[in-house]
Amino acid sequence: MITIVDYKVGNLGSIQNMLKRLGCSSVVTSDPEQISSAEKLILPGVGSFDSGVSSIKEHNLWDVLNQKVTNEKTPVLGICLGMQLLCNKSEEGKERSFGWIDADVIKFNPTDKQFKTPHMGWNYVVAEQPSKLFENMYKNPKFYFVHSYYVKSYDNSCIGKTTHDITFDSVLEKDNILGTQFHPEKSHKFGMKLLQNFIERY
């Protein structure tokens, strides 16, 4: 069973549908008690960084998520904004986030006009180091991105990079904490394989 954290930021149905296709049961919830008993967590999200932080706090999920991830070491996968919320802070706003991974979120400032912002559409991810998340992955994996800000990590947590004008961290992993800047639930066979690995190997 995977618990999808619902803090009212983004459409969660596509994630749940993809998990169902993989034969994995899931629950979408904003109930702290349900989250406190989760075996694995997915932290999704679209929209602005500050709104995401504020919404997590408004729904009384901040403390239970910290407890699950930092103390109980529950596996968590942050997706898109959810990955950015694993980090320290963002140029998009003033709020500080969980800081589970030593990284900041930075605004794209393309030097070449052919690179549009937001970075939207399919792009390649190049593995930086071995990870269970990439096991038996299809060759030259491509994933679906929609974002105007990217993550820059300062530790050894980057396991995948993508190039859009600059080369940025698109996949993070630190112990039980994982993040993808792209949307695996919208990335067809590549996303299915990545989610299957999260389900089976963590």
C-alpha positions as CSV (number, residue, x, y, z in Angstrom):
1,M,0.0,0.0,0.0
2,I,1.3,3.4,-1.0
3,T,0.0,6.6,0.7
4,I,-0.3,9.6,-1.7
5,V,-0.2,12.8,0.4
6,D,-3.1,15.1,-0.5
7,Y,-2.3,18.7,0.5
8,K,-4.6,20.1,-2.1
9,V,-1.9,21.0,-4.6
10,G,-2.3,19.2,-7.9
11,N,-4.2,16.4,-9.6
12,L,-3.5,13.1,-7.8
13,G,-5.7,10.8,-9.9
14,S,-3.1,10.1,-12.6
15,I,-0.6,8.9,-10.0
16,Q,-3.2,6.6,-8.4
17,N,-4.3,5.3,-11.8
18,M,-0.7,4.5,-12.8
19,L,-0.1,2.6,-9.5
20,K,-3.3,0.7,-10.2
21,R,-2.0,-0.3,-13.6
22,L,1.1,-1.7,-11.8
23,G,-1.1,-3.7,-9.5
24,C,-0.3,-1.6,-6.4
25,S,-3.0,-0.5,-4.0
26,S,-2.9,3.1,-2.8
27,V,-4.8,5.7,-0.8
28,V,-5.0,9.4,-1.3
29,T,-5.3,11.2,2.0
30,S,-4.8,14.4,4.0
31,D,-5.5,12.6,7.3
32,P,-2.4,12.8,9.5
33,E,-3.4,9.5,11.2
34,Q,-3.5,7.6,7.9
35,I,-0.2,9.1,7.0
36,S,1.3,8.1,10.3
37,S,0.7,4.5,9.5
38,A,1.9,4.6,5.9
39,E,4.4,2.0,4.6
40,K,5.5,4.2,1.7
41,L,4.7,7.8,0.7
42,I,4.4,9.8,-2.5
43,L,4.5,13.6,-2.1
44,P,3.2,15.0,-5.4
45,G,2.5,18.6,-6.2
46,V,2.3,21.3,-8.9
47,G,2.3,25.1,-8.4
48,S,4.4,27.5,-6.4
49,F,6.9,26.5,-3.7
50,D,5.5,28.8,-0.9
51,S,1.9,27.7,-1.6
52,G,3.1,24.1,-1.2
53,V,4.8,24.7,2.1
54,S,1.9,26.7,3.4
55,S,-0.7,24.1,2.4
56,I,1.2,21.2,4.1
57,K,1.2,23.2,7.3
58,E,-2.4,24.3,7.0
59,H,-3.4,20.6,6.7
60,N,-1.4,19.7,9.8
61,L,0.9,17.4,7.8
62,W,4.3,19.0,8.5
63,D,5.1,17.2,11.8
64,V,3.8,13.8,10.8
65,L,5.8,13.9,7.5
66,N,8.9,14.9,9.4
67,Q,8.3,12.0,11.8
68,K,7.7,9.5,9.1
69,V,10.6,10.5,6.9
70,T,13.4,11.5,9.3
71,N,12.7,9.4,12.3
72,E,10.9,6.3,11.0
73,K,12.8,6.3,7.6
74,T,9.7,5.6,5.6
75,P,10.4,5.6,1.9
76,V,9.1,8.8,0.2
77,L,9.0,9.8,-3.4
78,G,8.6,13.5,-4.2
79,I,7.3,14.3,-7.6
80,C,7.8,17.7,-9.4
81,L,7.0,20.4,-6.7
82,G,7.0,17.5,-4.2
83,M,10.7,16.9,-5.1
84,Q,11.5,20.6,-4.6
85,L,9.8,20.5,-1.2
86,L,12.4,17.9,-0.1
87,C,15.0,20.7,-0.3
88,N,15.9,23.8,1.8
89,K,14.4,26.8,0.0
90,S,13.5,28.2,-3.4
91,E,14.1,31.4,-5.4
92,E,10.4,31.3,-6.1
93,G,9.4,32.3,-2.5
94,K,10.5,33.0,1.0
95,E,9.4,29.9,2.9
96,R,11.8,27.2,4.0
97,S,10.8,23.6,3.4
98,F,11.8,20.3,4.9
99,G,15.5,20.4,4.2
100,W,15.6,16.6,4.1
101,I,18.1,16.9,1.2
102,D,20.7,19.7,1.1
103,A,19.6,21.4,-2.0
104,D,18.1,24.7,-3.2
105,V,15.6,25.5,-6.0
106,I,16.7,27.9,-8.6
107,K,14.9,29.7,-11.5
108,F,15.7,28.9,-15.0
109,N,17.4,31.8,-16.8
110,P,18.1,30.4,-20.3
111,T,20.9,32.1,-22.2
112,D,19.7,30.7,-25.5
113,K,16.2,31.7,-26.7
114,Q,15.6,28.2,-28.1
115,F,15.3,27.0,-24.5
116,K,11.9,28.1,-23.3
117,T,10.6,28.5,-19.7
118,P,8.8,26.6,-18.4
119,H,10.8,23.5,-19.4
120,M,7.9,21.5,-20.8
121,G,7.8,18.2,-22.6
122,W,9.9,15.1,-23.0
123,N,13.6,15.0,-22.1
124,Y,16.3,12.5,-21.3
125,V,17.6,11.6,-17.8
126,V,21.2,10.4,-17.6
127,A,22.0,8.3,-14.5
128,E,24.8,9.8,-12.4
129,Q,25.3,6.9,-10.1
130,P,23.7,3.4,-9.6
131,S,20.3,3.3,-8.0
132,K,17.6,0.7,-7.4
133,L,15.2,3.4,-8.9
134,F,16.9,2.8,-12.3
135,E,17.2,-1.0,-12.2
136,N,16.2,-2.7,-15.5
137,M,15.3,0.7,-16.9
138,Y,14.7,1.0,-20.7
139,K,17.6,2.4,-22.7
140,N,17.9,6.2,-23.1
141,P,15.0,6.9,-20.7
142,K,12.8,10.0,-21.4
143,F,10.4,11.5,-19.0
144,Y,7.8,14.3,-19.1
145,F,8.7,17.6,-17.4
146,V,6.8,20.8,-16.6
147,H,8.7,23.2,-14.4
148,S,10.2,26.7,-14.3
149,Y,12.6,26.1,-11.4
150,Y,15.3,23.4,-11.0
151,V,17.1,21.8,-8.1
152,K,20.8,22.2,-7.3
153,S,22.0,19.8,-4.7
154,Y,25.1,20.3,-2.5
155,D,25.5,16.7,-1.2
156,N,25.8,13.4,-3.0
157,S,22.1,13.0,-3.5
158,C,21.9,13.6,-7.3
159,I,21.4,10.3,-9.1
160,G,20.1,11.6,-12.5
161,K,20.7,14.8,-14.5
162,T,18.8,16.4,-17.4
163,T,19.9,19.2,-19.8
164,H,17.7,22.2,-20.8
165,D,20.1,25.0,-21.6
166,I,21.9,24.0,-18.4
167,T,22.4,20.5,-16.9
168,F,20.4,20.2,-13.7
169,D,19.6,17.6,-11.0
170,S,16.4,15.8,-12.1
171,V,16.5,12.8,-9.8
172,L,17.5,12.7,-6.1
173,E,18.1,9.9,-3.7
174,K,19.3,10.1,-0.1
175,D,18.7,7.0,2.0
176,N,14.9,6.6,2.1
177,I,14.2,10.0,0.4
178,L,13.8,10.1,-3.4
179,G,12.6,12.8,-5.8
180,T,11.9,13.2,-9.5
181,Q,11.6,16.6,-11.1
182,F,9.6,15.0,-13.9
183,H,6.2,13.3,-13.7
184,P,6.7,9.5,-13.9
185,E,2.9,9.1,-13.9
186,K,2.8,10.9,-17.3
187,S,6.0,9.2,-18.7
188,H,4.6,6.0,-20.2
189,K,6.8,2.9,-20.0
190,F,9.8,4.8,-18.5
191,G,7.7,6.2,-15.7
192,M,6.0,2.9,-15.1
193,K,9.3,1.1,-14.7
194,L,10.6,3.8,-12.3
195,L,7.4,3.6,-10.1
196,Q,7.5,-0.2,-10.2
197,N,11.1,0.0,-8.9
198,F,9.9,2.3,-6.1
199,I,7.1,-0.1,-5.2
200,E,9.2,-3.3,-5.3
201,R,12.7,-2.2,-4.2
202,Y,12.3,0.3,-1.3
